[in-house]
Amino acid sequence: MINLKNYSRRLLGTSLLLCLLAMSGCELEDFIQPEKPRTVVHYGPATSLLGGTARTWVEMVNGKPAAIGVEMSEEVLQDLPEEMGMFFLELPGQAHATGIKSVMLDWNPMGHAPEEVYTVPHFDFHFFKITEAQVKQIGPGIDEGAYKLVERGVFPSIYTFGPEPFAVPNMGVHWSDITSPEFSPAGFSKTFIYGSYGERV
């Protein structure tokens, strides 16, 4: 015969013991839901641009910069001009934490060199670690400082200039990723290029 009352008590006690043993390997944090990241986007002032407006933005996650970019209104892309244009955009104060000090946007209706690579209409977005005044001091010519950057291995090996490190006015030397789609039959749609002047990135 089985005493069902005592058996039920023993069964309940065993179940509670197993639960406690299972829980003993867990930390309190395992039962607390982590807080959702607090994301805030800060915008720079809108700048008139090609019949529309453009503005910079910085995304902050829990008070730290996570992304930076440029936003253009739809009007900018309507009836684009046949002349080139170069525009500096103001940054919000929060951009200071990114190390970026100035942003320049270029409209290239005929593209630019090298031929058959970037010679299609497109925008260039420049994010500089120097001020607008310093950017405007960058002149044209062969930049010997680029060779020092190669010696120090500053850039990944897939990035190179060519055939010589020619500094473009207001921009510097352009370092392209030779594995990017624009150097293959896929062609150019978007890319990431490093810039340098002297021995500075």
N, C-alpha and C positions, 0 to 999 in steps of 0.2 A: 504494500500500500504506500502511497505517496501523499504526504501532507502538502496539499496544493498551496496553502497559505505560506508555509515556510519556503517552499520551492520558488514561489513568485518573488519573495523577498530576496533570496539568494540570486535569482536571475537579474533582478533590478540592480542589486549591489554590484554584480559582475559587469553589467552594462555601464554603470556609472564609473567603475574603475577603468574600464577600457576607454571611455571617453576622456577621463582625466589623463591617462597615459598618452593618448593620442594628442591631447592639447599641450602636454608638457614640452613637446618639441617645437612649439610655435612661440613666436614672439608677439608681444602686444601689437606691434606695428602691422602684423599680418591681418589683424582684424579691423584696422583703421584705414579707411579709404584715403589715398593720397589726394592732396589739394590739386585742383586743376591749375595748370599754368596760367598766369595772368598776362594776357597779351594786349598790348596797346600800340597803335600805329600813330606816329606823329608826322605831320605834313609841314613842308616848307611853304612859303607863299607862292601863289600861282604867278607864273610869268607868261606874258603874251608870246605866242609862238606860232608863226605860219597860219594865222587866221584862227587859232585856238589858244589853248593854254597848256602849260606843263608845270609840274611841281615834283619835288623830291619827297621821299618818305623814308622813315626809319621805323622798323618793327622792333619793339622792346618786349622781351619775355621775362617776367619776374625782374624787371628793372635792368636787364642786360640786352645789348643789341643782338638781334638774331638775323636781320636782313636789312638791306638798303636798296632803294631803287628809284625809278622815275615813272610817273604816271602822266599820260597825255590825254587830252580830250579828243573825242571823235573828230572834231572839226580840223584838227591838225592833219589828219590823213586824207582830207578831202581837198582836191585840187592843189596838190603839192606843186611848188614852183620849180622852174627849171634852173634856178640859181642855187649855188651852195649857201648854206647858212651855218653859223656857229653861235651858240647861245650858252651863257653861264646861268645856272639855276641856283637860287639860295637854298641853304640847308636848314632844317630845324635845329634848335640848340642841342637836341639829344644826339645828333650825328657826331658830336665831339667824342663820344665813347667808342665810335667805330674807327677812329683814326683818319677818316676821310675829311678833307678840309675844303674841297671844291668839286663841283660837278659841271661838266660841259657836255652839251648835246650838239651833234653835227648832223646836218642833212646833206647827203651826197647823191644828187640826182643822177650822176653818171658813174657813181661808184668811185673807186680809186685803185691804185696799183696794189698788188701785181695784176697784170692783165689776165683775163680769163679766170680770175679767182674772186676778186671783190668788185669787179667792174659791173655791178648791177645796182640800181637805186636802193639805198638803205640808210638807216640812222646808225650813228656811232654814239655810244654812251661812255663818257670818260669819267672815272672816279679817281680823283687825285689825292695823294697824301701831302700835297703842298697847296699853298694858297693860290687864289686867282692871279694875284700880282706875280708870284713866282712862276706860274704856268706861262704867263705872257713874256717872261724873260727867256724862255726856251727858244733858241734860234736853230736854223737849218745847218746841216753839215755832218761830216763823219764824227761820231761820238766814240772816242777811244776808250771811254769809261766802260763801254759795253764789254770789251775784251776782258777787263778785270772781273766783271760779273761772271763771265764764262769760267775763268780760272778758279774763282771761289765756289763755283757750283751753286749759285744763288737760285737759278731756275731749274725746274725739272729738265732732264736731258732731251725730252721731246720738244721743248721750246727753243726756237732759234730765230735769228734775224737773217736777212739775206738779200743779196750776196754780201753786202757790207752794212755795218750798223749806222744807217743814216737817220739822224734826228729830224723829225718833222716839226716845223714851227708850232709852238703852243701844245706839243704832244710828246715829243721825244722819240726814242727808238721803239719800234713795235716788235714784240716777240710772239711769234705764232706757233701754235701746236701743229706740228707736221702730220699728226695722225687725225686731225679734224676732217669732217666730211668735205669741206670746200677744196681739199687737196685730193679728192677722189671723184669718180663719176657722179657721186651723190650731189655735189655742188654746194653752194653757200646758202644758208638760211639764217644761221646764227652762229656765233663763236665767242670764245673768251681769249682776249689778247692781253699780255702783260706789257707794261711800258716802263722805260727807264731813261734817265738823263744823268750824265756823269757816271757816278758809281752808285746812284740811288735808284731804287725801284719806285 
